[in-house]
Amino acid sequence: MPSGITAKLVADNIIDSIKNGKESLDHKGSLGNMGAACIASAGYGITQGSGVSITTYYCT
């Protein structure tokens, strides 16, 4: 998730740079404000496998 958000911010900056003809860093994001999720599975089939999910989000 964070890598996708970071990629979008970079792409938006590149688009702005091309449109304006000068370097743009207007689009910014903090990794501390981004949640993340991971899903892992092992085994085979719907009844023979196992899985786990992990989610994180920084809260103040």
CHARMM internal coordinates of N, CA and C (Angstrom, degrees):
IC EDIT
DIST 1 N 1 CA 1.4411
DIST 1 CA 1 C 1.5264
ANGL 1 N 1 CA 1 C 112.73
DIST 1 C 2 N 1.3282
ANGL 1 CA 1 C 2 N 117.85
DIHE 1 N 1 CA 1 C 2 N -52.74
DIST 2 N 2 CA 1.4759
ANGL 1 C 2 N 2 CA 116.93
DIHE 1 CA 1 C 2 N 2 CA 179.12
DIST 2 CA 2 C 1.5216
ANGL 2 N 2 CA 2 C 112.77
DIHE 1 C 2 N 2 CA 2 C -59.35
DIST 2 C 3 N 1.3278
ANGL 2 CA 2 C 3 N 117.52
DIHE 2 N 2 CA 2 C 3 N -36.04
DIST 3 N 3 CA 1.4671
ANGL 2 C 3 N 3 CA 118.65
DIHE 2 CA 2 C 3 N 3 CA -179.11
DIST 3 CA 3 C 1.5241
ANGL 3 N 3 CA 3 C 110.87
DIHE 2 C 3 N 3 CA 3 C -67.36
DIST 3 C 4 N 1.3279
ANGL 3 CA 3 C 4 N 117.79
DIHE 3 N 3 CA 3 C 4 N -34.27
DIST 4 N 4 CA 1.4576
ANGL 3 C 4 N 4 CA 120.84
DIHE 3 CA 3 C 4 N 4 CA 176.93
DIST 4 CA 4 C 1.5151
ANGL 4 N 4 CA 4 C 112.13
DIHE 3 C 4 N 4 CA 4 C -67.62
DIST 4 C 5 N 1.3266
ANGL 4 CA 4 C 5 N 116.33
DIHE 4 N 4 CA 4 C 5 N -41.06
DIST 5 N 5 CA 1.4606
ANGL 4 C 5 N 5 CA 120.65
DIHE 4 CA 4 C 5 N 5 CA 178.34
DIST 5 CA 5 C 1.5267
ANGL 5 N 5 CA 5 C 110.26
DIHE 4 C 5 N 5 CA 5 C -66.28
DIST 5 C 6 N 1.3364
ANGL 5 CA 5 C 6 N 116.32
DIHE 5 N 5 CA 5 C 6 N -42.16
DIST 6 N 6 CA 1.4656
ANGL 5 C 6 N 6 CA 120.77
DIHE 5 CA 5 C 6 N 6 CA 178.12
DIST 6 CA 6 C 1.5223
ANGL 6 N 6 CA 6 C 110.33
DIHE 5 C 6 N 6 CA 6 C -62.02
DIST 6 C 7 N 1.3251
ANGL 6 CA 6 C 7 N 116.87
DIHE 6 N 6 CA 6 C 7 N -42.30
DIST 7 N 7 CA 1.4697
ANGL 6 C 7 N 7 CA 120.39
DIHE 6 CA 6 C 7 N 7 CA 179.40
DIST 7 CA 7 C 1.5270
ANGL 7 N 7 CA 7 C 110.97
DIHE 6 C 7 N 7 CA 7 C -62.49
DIST 7 C 8 N 1.3266
ANGL 7 CA 7 C 8 N 117.60
DIHE 7 N 7 CA 7 C 8 N -39.69
DIST 8 N 8 CA 1.4619
ANGL 7 C 8 N 8 CA 120.64
DIHE 7 CA 7 C 8 N 8 CA 178.05
DIST 8 CA 8 C 1.5233
ANGL 8 N 8 CA 8 C 111.29
DIHE 7 C 8 N 8 CA 8 C -64.23
DIST 8 C 9 N 1.3361
ANGL 8 CA 8 C 9 N 117.15
DIHE 8 N 8 CA 8 C 9 N -41.62
DIST 9 N 9 CA 1.4648
ANGL 8 C 9 N 9 CA 120.41
DIHE 8 CA 8 C 9 N 9 CA 178.16
DIST 9 CA 9 C 1.5196
ANGL 9 N 9 CA 9 C 111.15
DIHE 8 C 9 N 9 CA 9 C -62.77
DIST 9 C 10 N 1.3194
ANGL 9 CA 9 C 10 N 116.85
DIHE 9 N 9 CA 9 C 10 N -42.86
DIST 10 N 10 CA 1.4700
ANGL 9 C 10 N 10 CA 120.89
DIHE 9 CA 9 C 10 N 10 CA 178.40
DIST 10 CA 10 C 1.5260
ANGL 10 N 10 CA 10 C 109.96
DIHE 9 C 10 N 10 CA 10 C -63.00
DIST 10 C 11 N 1.3338
ANGL 10 CA 10 C 11 N 116.61
DIHE 10 N 10 CA 10 C 11 N -44.68
DIST 11 N 11 CA 1.4602
ANGL 10 C 11 N 11 CA 120.37
DIHE 10 CA 10 C 11 N 11 CA 179.82
DIST 11 CA 11 C 1.5290
ANGL 11 N 11 CA 11 C 110.88
DIHE 10 C 11 N 11 CA 11 C -61.97
DIST 11 C 12 N 1.3366
ANGL 11 CA 11 C 12 N 117.03
DIHE 11 N 11 CA 11 C 12 N -42.44
DIST 12 N 12 CA 1.4675
ANGL 11 C 12 N 12 CA 120.05
DIHE 11 CA 11 C 12 N 12 CA 178.16
DIST 12 CA 12 C 1.5244
ANGL 12 N 12 CA 12 C 111.38
DIHE 11 C 12 N 12 CA 12 C -61.85
DIST 12 C 13 N 1.3321
ANGL 12 CA 12 C 13 N 117.61
DIHE 12 N 12 CA 12 C 13 N -39.52
DIST 13 N 13 CA 1.4634
ANGL 12 C 13 N 13 CA 120.78
DIHE 12 CA 12 C 13 N 13 CA 177.20
DIST 13 CA 13 C 1.5256
ANGL 13 N 13 CA 13 C 111.76
DIHE 12 C 13 N 13 CA 13 C -65.35
DIST 13 C 14 N 1.3286
ANGL 13 CA 13 C 14 N 116.28
DIHE 13 N 13 CA 13 C 14 N -39.53
DIST 14 N 14 CA 1.4687
ANGL 13 C 14 N 14 CA 119.95
DIHE 13 CA 13 C 14 N 14 CA 178.47
DIST 14 CA 14 C 1.5230
ANGL 14 N 14 CA 14 C 110.29
DIHE 13 C 14 N 14 CA 14 C -65.22
DIST 14 C 15 N 1.3312
ANGL 14 CA 14 C 15 N 116.94
DIHE 14 N 14 CA 14 C 15 N -43.31
DIST 15 N 15 CA 1.4612
ANGL 14 C 15 N 15 CA 120.73
DIHE 14 CA 14 C 15 N 15 CA 178.53
DIST 15 CA 15 C 1.5184
ANGL 15 N 15 CA 15 C 110.62
DIHE 14 C 15 N 15 CA 15 C -60.35
DIST 15 C 16 N 1.3281
ANGL 15 CA 15 C 16 N 117.39
DIHE 15 N 15 CA 15 C 16 N -46.03
DIST 16 N 16 CA 1.4636
ANGL 15 C 16 N 16 CA 120.69
DIHE 15 CA 15 C 16 N 16 CA 178.49
DIST 16 CA 16 C 1.5259
ANGL 16 N 16 CA 16 C 111.48
DIHE 15 C 16 N 16 CA 16 C -61.99
DIST 16 C 17 N 1.3417
ANGL 16 CA 16 C 17 N 116.52
DIHE 16 N 16 CA 16 C 17 N -39.81
DIST 17 N 17 CA 1.4695
ANGL 16 C 17 N 17 CA 120.32
DIHE 16 CA 16 C 17 N 17 CA 179.54
DIST 17 CA 17 C 1.5257
ANGL 17 N 17 CA 17 C 110.98
DIHE 16 C 17 N 17 CA 17 C -62.68
DIST 17 C 18 N 1.3223
ANGL 17 CA 17 C 18 N 116.79
DIHE 17 N 17 CA 17 C 18 N -41.02
DIST 18 N 18 CA 1.4635
ANGL 17 C 18 N 18 CA 120.47
DIHE 17 CA 17 C 18 N 18 CA 179.99
DIST 18 CA 18 C 1.5235
ANGL 18 N 18 CA 18 C 110.32
DIHE 17 C 18 N 18 CA 18 C -68.67
DIST 18 C 19 N 1.3353
ANGL 18 CA 18 C 19 N 116.60
DIHE 18 N 18 CA 18 C 19 N -44.05
DIST 19 N 19 CA 1.4645
ANGL 18 C 19 N 19 CA 120.02
DIHE 18 CA 18 C 19 N 19 CA -178.30
DIST 19 CA 19 C 1.5239
ANGL 19 N 19 CA 19 C 112.53
DIHE 18 C 19 N 19 CA 19 C -66.33
DIST 19 C 20 N 1.3427
ANGL 19 CA 19 C 20 N 117.22
DIHE 19 N 19 CA 19 C 20 N -38.85
DIST 20 N 20 CA 1.4603
ANGL 19 C 20 N 20 CA 121.07
DIHE 19 CA 19 C 20 N 20 CA -175.32
DIST 20 CA 20 C 1.5161
ANGL 20 N 20 CA 20 C 113.95
DIHE 19 C 20 N 20 CA 20 C -92.84
DIST 20 C 21 N 1.3237
ANGL 20 CA 20 C 21 N 117.82
DIHE 20 N 20 CA 20 C 21 N -12.77
DIST 21 N 21 CA 1.4570
ANGL 20 C 21 N 21 CA 121.09
DIHE 20 CA 20 C 21 N 21 CA 179.02
DIST 21 CA 21 C 1.5144
ANGL 21 N 21 CA 21 C 113.88
DIHE 20 C 21 N 21 CA 21 C 76.23
DIST 21 C 22 N 1.3156
ANGL 21 CA 21 C 22 N 118.44
DIHE 21 N 21 CA 21 C 22 N 11.33
DIST 22 N 22 CA 1.4667
ANGL 21 C 22 N 22 CA 122.01
DIHE 21 CA 21 C 22 N 22 CA 176.53
DIST 22 CA 22 C 1.5248
ANGL 22 N 22 CA 22 C 108.66
DIHE 21 C 22 N 22 CA 22 C -145.88
DIST 22 C 23 N 1.3222
ANGL 22 CA 22 C 23 N 114.98
DIHE 22 N 22 CA 22 C 23 N 158.95
DIST 23 N 23 CA 1.4631
ANGL 22 C 23 N 23 CA 120.32
DIHE 22 CA 22 C 23 N 23 CA -177.31
DIST 23 CA 23 C 1.5254
ANGL 23 N 23 CA 23 C 111.31
DIHE 22 C 23 N 23 CA 23 C -61.41
DIST 23 C 24 N 1.3171
ANGL 23 CA 23 C 24 N 115.78
DIHE 23 N 23 CA 23 C 24 N 133.94
DIST 24 N 24 CA 1.4573
ANGL 23 C 24 N 24 CA 121.38
DIHE 23 CA 23 C 24 N 24 CA -178.84
DIST 24 CA 24 C 1.5275
ANGL 24 N 24 CA 24 C 109.91
DIHE 23 C 24 N 24 CA 24 C -126.21
DIST 24 C 25 N 1.3186
ANGL 24 CA 24 C 25 N 116.04
DIHE 24 N 24 CA 24 C 25 N 131.15
DIST 25 N 25 CA 1.4673
ANGL 24 C 25 N 25 CA 121.86
DIHE 24 CA 24 C 25 N 25 CA 174.89
DIST 25 CA 25 C 1.5276
ANGL 25 N 25 CA 25 C 109.48
DIHE 24 C 25 N 25 CA 25 C -128.64
DIST 25 C 26 N 1.3314
ANGL 25 CA 25 C 26 N 115.79
DIHE 25 N 25 CA 25 C 26 N 37.26
DIST 26 N 26 CA 1.4591
ANGL 25 C 26 N 26 CA 120.73
DIHE 25 CA 25 C 26 N 26 CA -176.90
DIST 26 CA 26 C 1.5286
ANGL 26 N 26 CA 26 C 112.99
DIHE 25 C 26 N 26 CA 26 C -73.25
DIST 26 C 27 N 1.3214
ANGL 26 CA 26 C 27 N 116.76
DIHE 26 N 26 CA 26 C 27 N -28.11
DIST 27 N 27 CA 1.4622
ANGL 26 C 27 N 27 CA 120.78
DIHE 26 CA 26 C 27 N 27 CA -178.01
DIST 27 CA 27 C 1.5287
ANGL 27 N 27 CA 27 C 108.46
DIHE 26 C 27 N 27 CA 27 C -91.17
DIST 27 C 28 N 1.3289
ANGL 27 CA 27 C 28 N 116.84
DIHE 27 N 27 CA 27 C 28 N 117.38
DIST 28 N 28 CA 1.4587
ANGL 27 C 28 N 28 CA 121.59
DIHE 27 CA 27 C 28 N 28 CA -176.67
DIST 28 CA 28 C 1.5147
ANGL 28 N 28 CA 28 C 109.76
DIHE 27 C 28 N 28 CA 28 C -134.21
DIST 28 C 29 N 1.3235
ANGL 28 CA 28 C 29 N 116.40
DIHE 28 N 28 CA 28 C 29 N 156.59
DIST 29 N 29 CA 1.4541
ANGL 28 C 29 N 29 CA 121.52
DIHE 28 CA 28 C 29 N 29 CA 176.64
DIST 29 CA 29 C 1.5120
ANGL 29 N 29 CA 29 C 110.05
DIHE 28 C 29 N 29 CA 29 C -152.99
DIST 29 C 30 N 1.3132
ANGL 29 CA 29 C 30 N 115.68
DIHE 29 N 29 CA 29 C 30 N 150.10
DIST 30 N 30 CA 1.4584
ANGL 29 C 30 N 30 CA 120.95
DIHE 29 CA 29 C 30 N 30 CA 179.00
DIST 30 CA 30 C 1.5269
ANGL 30 N 30 CA 30 C 109.53
DIHE 29 C 30 N 30 CA 30 C -106.32
DIST 30 C 31 N 1.3135
ANGL 30 CA 30 C 31 N 116.43
DIHE 30 N 30 CA 30 C 31 N 129.39
DIST 31 N 31 CA 1.4662
ANGL 30 C 31 N 31 CA 119.59
DIHE 30 CA 30 C 31 N 31 CA 176.99
DIST 31 CA 31 C 1.5248
ANGL 31 N 31 CA 31 C 111.09
DIHE 30 C 31 N 31 CA 31 C -63.25
DIST 31 C 32 N 1.3241
ANGL 31 CA 31 C 32 N 117.48
DIHE 31 N 31 CA 31 C 32 N -22.43
DIST 32 N 32 CA 1.4573
ANGL 31 C 32 N 32 CA 120.99
DIHE 31 CA 31 C 32 N 32 CA 177.80
DIST 32 CA 32 C 1.5109
ANGL 32 N 32 CA 32 C 113.25
DIHE 31 C 32 N 32 CA 32 C -70.27
DIST 32 C 33 N 1.3360
ANGL 32 CA 32 C 33 N 116.83
DIHE 32 N 32 CA 32 C 33 N -15.40
DIST 33 N 33 CA 1.4580
ANGL 32 C 33 N 33 CA 120.91
DIHE 32 CA 32 C 33 N 33 CA -179.93
DIST 33 CA 33 C 1.5210
ANGL 33 N 33 CA 33 C 113.15
DIHE 32 C 33 N 33 CA 33 C -104.44
DIST 33 C 34 N 1.3221
ANGL 33 CA 33 C 34 N 116.96
DIHE 33 N 33 CA 33 C 34 N 8.34
DIST 34 N 34 CA 1.4657
ANGL 33 C 34 N 34 CA 120.36
DIHE 33 CA 33 C 34 N 34 CA -176.30
DIST 34 CA 34 C 1.5212
ANGL 34 N 34 CA 34 C 110.44
DIHE 33 C 34 N 34 CA 34 C -110.60
DIST 34 C 35 N 1.2906
ANGL 34 CA 34 C 35 N 115.94
DIHE 34 N 34 CA 34 C 35 N 133.55
DIST 35 N 35 CA 1.4579
ANGL 34 C 35 N 35 CA 120.86
DIHE 34 CA 34 C 35 N 35 CA 174.22
DIST 35 CA 35 C 1.5144
ANGL 35 N 35 CA 35 C 110.29
DIHE 34 C 35 N 35 CA 35 C -83.23
DIST 35 C 36 N 1.3088
ANGL 35 CA 35 C 36 N 116.60
DIHE 35 N 35 CA 35 C 36 N 164.99
DIST 36 N 36 CA 1.4620
ANGL 35 C 36 N 36 CA 121.30
DIHE 35 CA 35 C 36 N 36 CA 178.57
DIST 36 CA 36 C 1.5198
ANGL 36 N 36 CA 36 C 109.34
DIHE 35 C 36 N 36 CA 36 C -143.35
DIST 36 C 37 N 1.3157
ANGL 36 CA 36 C 37 N 115.38
DIHE 36 N 36 CA 36 C 37 N 152.67
DIST 37 N 37 CA 1.4619
ANGL 36 C 37 N 37 CA 121.05
DIHE 36 CA 36 C 37 N 37 CA 177.77
DIST 37 CA 37 C 1.5156
ANGL 37 N 37 CA 37 C 109.42
DIHE 36 C 37 N 37 CA 37 C -141.08
DIST 37 C 38 N 1.3171
ANGL 37 CA 37 C 38 N 115.80
DIHE 37 N 37 CA 37 C 38 N 146.98
DIST 38 N 38 CA 1.4573
ANGL 37 C 38 N 38 CA 121.69
DIHE 37 CA 37 C 38 N 38 CA 178.41
DIST 38 CA 38 C 1.5221
ANGL 38 N 38 CA 38 C 107.93
DIHE 37 C 38 N 38 CA 38 C -139.09
DIST 38 C 39 N 1.3118
ANGL 38 CA 38 C 39 N 116.72
DIHE 38 N 38 CA 38 C 39 N 133.77
DIST 39 N 39 CA 1.4557
ANGL 38 C 39 N 39 CA 121.69
DIHE 38 CA 38 C 39 N 39 CA 176.46
DIST 39 CA 39 C 1.5226
ANGL 39 N 39 CA 39 C 107.72
DIHE 38 C 39 N 39 CA 39 C -123.59
DIST 39 C 40 N 1.3217
ANGL 39 CA 39 C 40 N 116.43
DIHE 39 N 39 CA 39 C 40 N 127.11
DIST 40 N 40 CA 1.4584
ANGL 39 C 40 N 40 CA 121.52
DIHE 39 CA 39 C 40 N 40 CA 179.78
DIST 40 CA 40 C 1.5249
ANGL 40 N 40 CA 40 C 108.93
DIHE 39 C 40 N 40 CA 40 C -127.03
DIST 40 C 41 N 1.3186
ANGL 40 CA 40 C 41 N 116.10
DIHE 40 N 40 CA 40 C 41 N 145.97
DIST 41 N 41 CA 1.4583
ANGL 40 C 41 N 41 CA 120.22
DIHE 40 CA 40 C 41 N 41 CA 178.43
DIST 41 CA 41 C 1.5197
ANGL 41 N 41 CA 41 C 109.92
DIHE 40 C 41 N 41 CA 41 C -136.96
DIST 41 C 42 N 1.3176
ANGL 41 CA 41 C 42 N 115.23
DIHE 41 N 41 CA 41 C 42 N 154.02
DIST 42 N 42 CA 1.4659
ANGL 41 C 42 N 42 CA 122.06
DIHE 41 CA 41 C 42 N 42 CA 177.83
DIST 42 CA 42 C 1.5219
ANGL 42 N 42 CA 42 C 108.05
DIHE 41 C 42 N 42 CA 42 C -142.05
DIST 42 C 43 N 1.2917
ANGL 42 CA 42 C 43 N 116.60
DIHE 42 N 42 CA 42 C 43 N 151.45
DIST 43 N 43 CA 1.4608
ANGL 42 C 43 N 43 CA 120.07
DIHE 42 CA 42 C 43 N 43 CA -179.37
DIST 43 CA 43 C 1.5165
ANGL 43 N 43 CA 43 C 110.37
DIHE 42 C 43 N 43 CA 43 C 98.13
DIST 43 C 44 N 1.3228
ANGL 43 CA 43 C 44 N 114.37
DIHE 43 N 43 CA 43 C 44 N -169.78
DIST 44 N 44 CA 1.4541
ANGL 43 C 44 N 44 CA 119.78
DIHE 43 CA 43 C 44 N 44 CA -176.18
DIST 44 CA 44 C 1.5215
ANGL 44 N 44 CA 44 C 109.53
DIHE 43 C 44 N 44 CA 44 C -138.57
DIST 44 C 45 N 1.2860
ANGL 44 CA 44 C 45 N 117.10
DIHE 44 N 44 CA 44 C 45 N 135.02
DIST 45 N 45 CA 1.4531
ANGL 44 C 45 N 45 CA 121.65
DIHE 44 CA 44 C 45 N 45 CA 175.56
DIST 45 CA 45 C 1.5184
ANGL 45 N 45 CA 45 C 112.82
DIHE 44 C 45 N 45 CA 45 C 86.64
DIST 45 C 46 N 1.3297
ANGL 45 CA 45 C 46 N 114.39
DIHE 45 N 45 CA 45 C 46 N 168.00
DIST 46 N 46 CA 1.4520
ANGL 45 C 46 N 46 CA 120.20
DIHE 45 CA 45 C 46 N 46 CA -175.76
DIST 46 CA 46 C 1.5267
ANGL 46 N 46 CA 46 C 112.37
DIHE 45 C 46 N 46 CA 46 C -75.25
DIST 46 C 47 N 1.3280
ANGL 46 CA 46 C 47 N 117.75
DIHE 46 N 46 CA 46 C 47 N -24.76
DIST 47 N 47 CA 1.4712
ANGL 46 C 47 N 47 CA 120.16
DIHE 46 CA 46 C 47 N 47 CA -178.39
DIST 47 CA 47 C 1.5214
ANGL 47 N 47 CA 47 C 113.22
DIHE 46 C 47 N 47 CA 47 C -107.32
DIST 47 C 48 N 1.3185
ANGL 47 CA 47 C 48 N 118.75
DIHE 47 N 47 CA 47 C 48 N -10.86
DIST 48 N 48 CA 1.4593
ANGL 47 C 48 N 48 CA 122.05
DIHE 47 CA 47 C 48 N 48 CA -175.34
DIST 48 CA 48 C 1.5276
ANGL 48 N 48 CA 48 C 112.81
DIHE 47 C 48 N 48 CA 48 C -107.95
DIST 48 C 49 N 1.2925
ANGL 48 CA 48 C 49 N 117.37
DIHE 48 N 48 CA 48 C 49 N -0.48
DIST 49 N 49 CA 1.4522
ANGL 48 C 49 N 49 CA 120.08
DIHE 48 CA 48 C 49 N 49 CA -176.07
DIST 49 CA 49 C 1.5145
ANGL 49 N 49 CA 49 C 112.51
DIHE 48 C 49 N 49 CA 49 C -107.08
DIST 49 C 50 N 1.2894
ANGL 49 CA 49 C 50 N 114.45
DIHE 49 N 49 CA 49 C 50 N 175.05
DIST 50 N 50 CA 1.4592
ANGL 49 C 50 N 50 CA 120.65
DIHE 49 CA 49 C 50 N 50 CA 175.14
DIST 50 CA 50 C 1.5273
ANGL 50 N 50 CA 50 C 107.79
DIHE 49 C 50 N 50 CA 50 C -140.03
DIST 50 C 51 N 1.3035
ANGL 50 CA 50 C 51 N 115.43
DIHE 50 N 50 CA 50 C 51 N 161.13
DIST 51 N 51 CA 1.4579
ANGL 50 C 51 N 51 CA 118.51
DIHE 50 CA 50 C 51 N 51 CA -178.69
DIST 51 CA 51 C 1.5075
ANGL 51 N 51 CA 51 C 111.51
DIHE 50 C 51 N 51 CA 51 C -151.80
DIST 51 C 52 N 1.3074
ANGL 51 CA 51 C 52 N 114.40
DIHE 51 N 51 CA 51 C 52 N 165.10
DIST 52 N 52 CA 1.4462
ANGL 51 C 52 N 52 CA 120.93
DIHE 51 CA 51 C 52 N 52 CA 179.07
DIST 52 CA 52 C 1.5311
ANGL 52 N 52 CA 52 C 108.38
DIHE 51 C 52 N 52 CA 52 C -146.66
DIST 52 C 53 N 1.3130
ANGL 52 CA 52 C 53 N 115.88
DIHE 52 N 52 CA 52 C 53 N 147.54
DIST 53 N 53 CA 1.4619
ANGL 52 C 53 N 53 CA 119.75
DIHE 52 CA 52 C 53 N 53 CA 174.47
DIST 53 CA 53 C 1.5183
ANGL 53 N 53 CA 53 C 108.94
DIHE 52 C 53 N 53 CA 53 C -130.42
DIST 53 C 54 N 1.3213
ANGL 53 CA 53 C 54 N 114.87
DIHE 53 N 53 CA 53 C 54 N 143.82
DIST 54 N 54 CA 1.4611
ANGL 53 C 54 N 54 CA 121.60
DIHE 53 CA 53 C 54 N 54 CA -179.80
DIST 54 CA 54 C 1.5250
ANGL 54 N 54 CA 54 C 107.19
DIHE 53 C 54 N 54 CA 54 C -130.24
DIST 54 C 55 N 1.3029
ANGL 54 CA 54 C 55 N 116.85
DIHE 54 N 54 CA 54 C 55 N 130.00
DIST 55 N 55 CA 1.4634
ANGL 54 C 55 N 55 CA 120.65
DIHE 54 CA 54 C 55 N 55 CA 174.38
DIST 55 CA 55 C 1.5288
ANGL 55 N 55 CA 55 C 108.76
DIHE 54 C 55 N 55 CA 55 C -127.27
DIST 55 C 56 N 1.3140
ANGL 55 CA 55 C 56 N 115.14
DIHE 55 N 55 CA 55 C 56 N 142.73
DIST 56 N 56 CA 1.4626
ANGL 55 C 56 N 56 CA 119.94
DIHE 55 CA 55 C 56 N 56 CA 177.35
DIST 56 CA 56 C 1.5117
ANGL 56 N 56 CA 56 C 108.89
DIHE 55 C 56 N 56 CA 56 C -134.11
DIST 56 C 57 N 1.3066
ANGL 56 CA 56 C 57 N 114.94
DIHE 56 N 56 CA 56 C 57 N 147.10
DIST 57 N 57 CA 1.4479
ANGL 56 C 57 N 57 CA 121.43
DIHE 56 CA 56 C 57 N 57 CA 174.15
DIST 57 CA 57 C 1.5146
ANGL 57 N 57 CA 57 C 107.85
DIHE 56 C 57 N 57 CA 57 C -158.46
DIST 57 C 58 N 1.2968
ANGL 57 CA 57 C 58 N 116.01
DIHE 57 N 57 CA 57 C 58 N 131.05
DIST 58 N 58 CA 1.4575
ANGL 57 C 58 N 58 CA 121.11
DIHE 57 CA 57 C 58 N 58 CA -179.12
DIST 58 CA 58 C 1.5266
ANGL 58 N 58 CA 58 C 109.87
DIHE 57 C 58 N 58 CA 58 C -78.23
DIST 58 C 59 N 1.2987
ANGL 58 CA 58 C 59 N 117.49
DIHE 58 N 58 CA 58 C 59 N 124.67
DIST 59 N 59 CA 1.4674
ANGL 58 C 59 N 59 CA 122.27
DIHE 58 CA 58 C 59 N 59 CA 177.89
DIST 59 CA 59 C 1.5268
ANGL 59 N 59 CA 59 C 109.23
DIHE 58 C 59 N 59 CA 59 C -120.43
DIST 59 C 60 N 1.3034
ANGL 59 CA 59 C 60 N 115.67
DIHE 59 N 59 CA 59 C 60 N 142.03
DIST 60 N 60 CA 1.4704
ANGL 59 C 60 N 60 CA 119.11
DIHE 59 CA 59 C 60 N 60 CA 176.53
DIST 60 CA 60 C 1.5016
ANGL 60 N 60 CA 60 C 110.86
DIHE 59 C 60 N 60 CA 60 C -107.48
END
COOR INIT
IC SEED 1 N 1 CA 1 C
IC BUILD
